[in-house]
Amino acid sequence: MEALVRLAVKPLAYLGSAVVLLGLVYLGIQLGGGCRGGGGELRKAVALIAAGAAVLGFAAIYGFSGF
């Protein structure tokens, strides 16, 4: 089972990195637009960044050290 987890850790880390990148781009778009709308869109951007960071954290726990 551990070998299977170690095999899947690199694609999961790639996915987490992509989600963090999308969250940062989305945050930049929202901040460039003037932050109107009560902050709901900013909350979504921060949630994307946090979710990607959590996936990267789990990947690091299971032995991912870098691309």
N, C-alpha and C positions, 0 to 999 in steps of 0.2 A: 504494500500500500504506500509505503514511504517513497518508493521509486516512482510510482505514478504521480504522487504529489510533486516531487522534484521535477518531473517531466512537464507538468502543467504550470509550473511557477513562472516560467519565462513568458508564455502567452498572457497570463494574468497580469504580470507586471507591465507588459506592453499595453494591455487594455486600460489599466489604471493610469498609465502615463497619458494615453489618449484622452481619457476623461478629464484629467487635470488640465491638459492643454485646451480642450474645448471649454472648460469652465473659465479659464483665464481669458480666452478670446471673447466669450459671452460677457464676462465682467467688463472688459474693455469697451465692448460695443455699448453696453448699458451706461457706463460712466461717460462715454463720449456723447451719448444722447441727452444728457442733462439730468439723469436720475429722477425722472418724473414718474408718478404712478404709485407712490406710497411705499416703495422699497420692496415690493414683491418680486420684481425681476432680479434685484440684487441678492435677495435671499436664495433664489434659484441658482444663481451663479456661484455663490458661496457653498451651497449644497453640492453642486457638481465638483467643486474643488475638494471639498471634504470627503466625498465619496471616493474620488480617485486616489486621494492620499491614504484612505483606509485600505483600499485594495493594494496599494504599494506597500503599506505597512505589513499586511499579511504576507505579501510576497517576500518581504525582507525577513520575516520571522521564519519562513520555510526555506531559507537558504539562497534567495536571489541576491546577487551582489553587484549586478550591473550588466548592461548590454555589452 
